Amino acid sequence: MLYISPQSKSLINCKTIKWKKWGIGMNYPLISVIMPVYNVENFVKRAFDSMIHQTYQNIEILVIDDGSIDGTSKICDDYAKKDSRIHIVKQKNAGAAAARNHGMRLAKGEYILFMDSDDTMHPKTIEILYQMVTENKVNLGMVNFLEVEEPYTEWKEIEKNKVNLFSQEKMLDILCSGGENLKLRLLLTVPWCKLYHYRLLEGILYPEGTICEDEFMINDIVKECKKMAYMDISLYGYLVRPGSVMHRNFDRKRLASMKAFEERIQCARDLGFKSCENKMIKIFMKDHIGNYCRAYLEQCEDMEVYRWLKKSFRKNLKKYWKILDSSMKVKSLIFFLSPQCYLWIKKFILHDIYES
């Protein structure tokens, strides 16, 4: 096992190799794969296997052990002994955001890819992502994912799809989309399924101590990313686990996603995308009401959640009143005067309390 000290290392000094499998005399840059691990002894072996069998071989695998207390650490150490590209970094438990930040400080690759320790990748994932970003001259590439109930390993031969190029404004538009584009919004928000050029992430860190760190991080990334490449091809197996943080009932931490969305409005304003800004404002105000209803339905007992939602709603209603349409103005006035009255009308008259 190679232990890497927690001191930050420069991202600038990248390694390259001549990889004959890809073409004689062609140089391919080092790609850093960052994988936080915490108590995933039942899943991490498949994650390792999917990384070490990538067709793009010039990678360093930075495994940030976030204080595991099961058999995860031993499994990681065993894999590091077998493959010199694997480096294990151990830290006290601080969460996935802190682990990713640690990995970014240590990464030496020209490109960075994040992976979750209970997920898997198609053997050609990194190869295809690298081709996408280099051929289209962008600093961010993205592919699609599959939702699976157990680690996915039965990858089949694939056919590449066309590459879609998204502008900065298009990315912001996706980040306030719903309906058919909801999965694309999720895909753009999460850290995995992407290949980042290291310069895109310079000076950017995940906020620590919140379950919605991805929502904040993508705001900073979009500010720096002028254009990205996307191929609608599923090359990543995302394991859906009922016990994960994203399946918890509504609590105070969920409010972080709204704070991140408020920052996104400011991002659209700073970049001069007025239509995106107005669209986000309408969604932001609607989410206040929707989240209040959700907290009520899930019997959230944290009164601070209700107080924060009411206070934030009232503060922003005056600020954004002129932008709201007539229907939203009526809903907002009722909710402003009495959230409980609004809930009663939705439940007993309109019978659609699940919609804001």
N, C-alpha and C positions, 0 to 999 in steps of 0.2 A: 504493500500500500504506500502510495506517495501522499504525504500530508502537506497541504498548502497552507502557509501562514495566512492569517486574516488580513494582512497588510494589503492595501490596494496595489495592483500592478497595472502598468500602462497597457492600454488597448491598442496603442499605435504600432508596436513592433510585431507585425504579423509574420507567421511562417508560411512558406509555400513549398510544395513538393512537385516533382515531375511524375505524374501518374500515367504510366503507360497504358493502363486499362482505358483511359479516356482519350488518349491520343499522344503520340510520341512528340516530345519537345514542348508540350503545353503545361503551363503552370496553373495550379489550382490552390487558392488560398485556404488557410486554416479556418475552420468553422468551429466556434465554441457552442457546445450543447450544455445548457444549464438545467439541472434537474434537482429541485428540492425533494427531500425524502423525510417522511415522519411516520413511523409505525405502519409500514406497508409491506410487511414480510410476505403476505399472500399474493402480492401483485408485482413487486419490483423486478423479479427475475424476467418476466416477459418484457418489461420496459427496457431493461438492459439488453436483452436479446435483439429487440427491434432496433436499438441504436448501433450495436456493434456489427450488425449485418447490413448496414446501409451501403449502397453501391458507391456513394461518395465517401471515401475512406479517410481523407485528411481532416479529422475532427479531434477535438479534445472534449472529453465528457466530464464536466464539473458537477460532481454530486455533492450537494450541500445537505449533510445529515443534521436535521434540525432537532437534535436531542432525542432520537428514537430510543425507546426502552424495550422494544420487542427484539425479534431476530433480524431486523432490517440492517443494522450496522454490520453484522457478520456477513450477510449476503453481499453487501457493497464491498467489503474488504476482500472477499473471495473473488469477486469479478475484477477488482483492481489488480490482483495478483496475476490474473490470466491475460489482461489486456492493458498494455502500458499507456493507452490513450485515456484511461479512466483515472481520475484524481478525486480522492475523497477529502472533503472538508467538513470538520465536525464543529458544531456550535451549540450553545445552549438554546433551548426551545424559545423561538422568537416569532414563529409564523412564516408562512410562505413568502410574504412580501420581503421580510428581512433576509430570507435565504436567497431569493432572486437577486436582491441588491448586493449581497455578498458575492454571488457568482459573477455579476456584471463587473464588480471591482477587480476580480481576479482574471477575467477572460482575456485571452491573448489573441483571439481570432479576429479576422477582418469582418466576419459575419457572426451573428449570434442567433441561436434558436433556443426557445424554451420548451421544456417537456414536463408533463406531470408524471409522477412516479407510478401511477396506476393505469396509465394509458399506453398505447402502442402506436408505432408508425409503420407505414408501408416501406419496404426496403428502398424504394426510389424517392422517398419524400425529399430528402435533402438535395439529391441530384436535380430533381425537377425544380425545386425552389431556387437553387443556385442558377440554373439556366434561365429561369424567368427574370430574375433581377438583373442579370448581366446582359441578356439579350435585349431587354427593354430599357436598360440604363436607368433603373430606379433603385432606391435604397430600402424598399420594403416589398416583400412578396408574400402572397397568402394563398393557401389552398383550403379545401373544405374538409369536413370531418363526418364520421359516423358516430351515432350514439349507440353504445353497446352495453349489455348488462353483465358481461364478463370480458376480460382482456381479449381483444380481437387479434387473432394470429393467422387466420385463413385468408391472407391477401391473395388476390388473383392478378393476372396480367392486366395491365391498364392501357387505355388509349388516351392520349393527351387531348384536352379540349382547347378551344381558343383562349387566348389571354385577354382579359378585360383590364383596361387602364382606368383607374379612378383618380380624379382630380381631388384637390384639397376640399373643395366645396362639396363634391360628391361624397367624400368620406363623412363629412359632417352631416349631410343629408341622410346617409345610412344610419348614423348614430342617433337619429331621432325618428327612425322608421318603426312601423309596426306591421301587423298582418303578415302578408307573404314575405316581407323583407325582415321579419323579426329574427330569423335564424342568421341572416347575413349581418344584422346588427350585433348579435351575440358573437359571431365569428370575428368581427372586426375588433370587438372589445377585449376578448380573452388574449392572453400572451402566446399561447401555442398555435400551431398551424401556420406560423410565420417565420420568415427569415429577415433579420434586420441587419443593415450595415451598421458597424459599430458607431460611426459618427452620428447616426440618427438618435442613439441612446446616450450620447455624451451629455453629462449634466442632468440627466433625468433619472429619478429613483422612484420606486413604488412607495406610496405612503404606508407606514407600518401601523398595525393595531386596528385595522378595519377589514371586514370581509369583502368590501367593495373596492379594493385597491385597484383592480383593473379599470374601473370606471374613471378614476382620476388619471391613471397612467396614460390611457388612450388620448385624453385631452392634450397632454403635453406632446405626445407623439405626432398627433395631427398638426399641431402648430409648426412642427419642424419638417413634416413630410409633404412635399409639393405634389407628389404623384406616387401611386402604388400599383402593383400588378396583381391580378387575381385570376386564378384558374379554378373553375367549378369542377373539381375532381376530388373525391374523398380519399385522402391519404393518411388520415389520422383517426385512430380509434379512441373516442372519448368515453371512459367508463362512467356510467351513471350509478352512483351509490346513494341510497336513501339516507345514509348517515352523514353525508357531506355537509359542509357549512352552507351550501346553496339551497339545502332542503330544510333548513330550520324554520320554525315559525317566526312570525313578525316580531322583531324586537328593536331596541333603540339603534343598533348597528345598521339596520336597514335604511335608516335616514341618511346614511352616508351616500347612498346612490343618488339621492335627491340633491345633496350638496355638490356632488360631482357634476350632475346635470346642470346645476346653476352655473358652475364654472364653464361648462360647455357653451352656455348662452353667451358668456363673456368672450369666449374664444371666437365664436362666430362674429360677434360685434367687432372684436379687434381685427379680424381678418377682412371685415367689410362685406360679409355675406348676409345681407339684410333679410332675404327670404328665409334662409335657414334660421336666423335669429328669431324671426316672428313665429315660425313653425315650432321652434323649441319652447318659446314662451307659452304658447297655448298648451303644449303637452305638459310643461312644468306646472302650470296652474291646475290642470286636470289631475295630475298625479297627487297633488295635495289631497284632493277629495277622495281619489281612488285608494290611496294608502290609509286614509282615516277609516274608510269602509273596511278595508282588509284587516286592519288592526282590530276593529270591532268584531268582525266575523271570526277571527282567530282567537278572540278573547284575550287579547294582549292586556296584561295587568299593569304594565309600566305606564303610569299616568304622564310621565315626561314625554312619551311619544305623542299623545294627544295634544299636550300643551305646545310642543314644538311645531306640530303641523298647523295648529290654529294660529299661532303667532306668526309663523312664516307666511301663511296664506294671507293673512290680513295685511302684513307689511307689503307683500308683492301685488296684492289686488289693486291698490291705488296706483302703484308704479306701472302696471301693465294693463289697466282698464281699457284704454283706447284700442288696444290690439285685439281684445277678445270679441268673438262674434256674439250675436244677440242671445243665442241659446246658452252659451257658456256664461254670459252675464247673468241670466236668470238663475242658473244653478249656483253661481258664485254668490249671488246676493242671499239666497236661501241658506247656503252653507255658512256665509259670513254671519248672518243673524243668529242661526242655531244649527250646529252640526247634527244634533240629535233630531231636530225636526226634519232635516234633509234625509237622514237615515230612515226615519219613519215613513216619509213620502216614498222613498225608493222601495222600501220593503213591502208596505201594505197597499200602496196605490199603483205604483209602476211595476212592482214585482221583479225588479232587476237590480237588486242591491249590488250584484257583482260588477255592474258597469257604473263608471263615474259620470 
